[in-house]
Structures are given as structure tokens and as C-alpha cells.
Amino acid sequence: MPACDHCGAHVSDRFARVFASDGHIYDCINCSANAGIAEVARQRAQDA
């Protein structure tokens, strides 16, 4: 079963087929969501 290269969480074959790049899954749904939250927090801190 495919796994996220960042956190090691298992992902579905369908997720891997769609989001893998060069055979690697650099982030899963959880990692992507966390990255988005961190990005927004950084932008808000700069704007404050």
C-alpha cells in the first residue's frame, strides 16, 4: 500500500495515482492541510 513520504501515513492507490510525482507522494491529505494552515498563519502574522 502506498504511503506518504513525509509522515508515513498510508494513502489509497487512487490518491497515489493522482498525486504521486516521479513515484513519490510528498504529502498526503493531512500533510497538505497542515501546510496550508501554516502558510495562512505566516501570511496573517506578516500582515498584522
Long-range contacts (C-beta under 8 A, 24 or more apart in sequence): 4-28, 4-30, 4-31, 6-31, 7-31
